[in-house]
Amino acid sequence: MSPDPNRVPPGPATAPARPTLADQVGVKASRKLKARRRDTPGVWFGLGMMGLIGWSVAVPTLLGAALGLWLDQRYPGGRAWTLALLMAGLAIGCLNAWHWVSREDRAMREEQEGDDG
């Protein structure tokens, strides 16, 4: 009995199968079809997100300034509470905006990775 020439010998010498060109084209085509079916966010969505990020910075800044004005009127002295609390509100607002943007970025990346796999 002669050995089968098409038989691959078992063992660690076999390399993992690489995706063929047809597999790669199929994955890209399915990704493109999913993108066409998915509703793309419009201009109003982008403006809404910009407004949300703007308000997430503006509100803490204005609250800090208002609290600082109230403290300066209530307790007059050498300290400028308005400026200090304005800066604190701005810092909190910027951290809040960074949180929103990083969360949206993470969601977009996870969605893209889900479409790839």
N, C-alpha and C positions, 0 to 999 in steps of 0.2 A: 504494500500500500504506500503510495507516494504522498508527501505532504501537500496540502492545499496551498497553492501560490497566493491566493487572495486573503488568506487568514493572517491576521495581525497577531504577533506573539503577545501574550499577556505579560503584564509587569509594569514597573515604574517608568519604563522607557517611552510609553505612549504619552504624547503631549495633549493637554486639554484642547477640545475642539474650539476653533476660532469661528466667529460668525462669518458666514459667507457674504458675498456681495449682495445676493438676493435678500438675505436677512436684514442687512443694513438698509437697503433701499425700502424694504417693507416697513421697517421701524420709522424711517423718515416720512414715508407716505402716510402712515397712520397718524403720526404727530401733526402733519400738515392738515389732514382731514379733521382732526380734533380741534385744531386752531380755527378752522373755517366754521365749524359748528358752534364754537364757543362765542358768546356775545362779547364783543370787544367793548371795553369801557369807553364812553364817549367823552366829549368835551366837558359836559356838565359834571361827570364823575370826577374828572381831574380838577375842575374848579372847586368842587365840594371838598376834595381832599386838601387842596391848598387852603381853603377856608378853615377846615378843621385844624390843620396844623397852625395856621395863623392865630386862631382863637385860643389854641392850647398854649401859645406863648403870651398873647395879649392879656388874657384874663388874670393869670397869676401876677403879671407885672403891674397891672392896674390895681389889683387888690393889695399888693405890697405898697404901692404908692399911697393908696387911700389910708391904709393902716398907719403908714409913716406920717402922713399929714395929721391924722387924728392924734397920734402920740406927740407930735411936735406942738400941737395946740393945747393938748391936755397937760403936758409936762414940759414947759419951756425950759430951755437950758442950752448948753454948749453942743449938745449932740444933734446931728442931723439925721433923724430917724427916717425921713422921707427918702433920702438918697440911699441909705443903707438897705431899707426894705424894698425900694424899687429895684436895686441890683439883685437882692435875694429872690424877688419875684421873677425877674428876668432869667436868672439861673435855673430856677425851678421850672419855668416855662420852656426853656431850651431843653432841659432834660426830659420833660414831658413830650415835646415834639420829637426828640431823638428816639424815645420809646415807641411812639406811633410809627415813625418811618422804619425803624428796624423790625418792628413786628410785621409790617406790610411787606418788607423786603424778604423776610424769612418765609412768609406765606407764599410769595411768588416763587421763591427758590424751591420750596417743597412741592409746589404744583408742577413746576418744570421738571423736577426729578421724577415725580410720579408719572408724567407723560413720557419720559425717556425709558422708564423701566417696564 
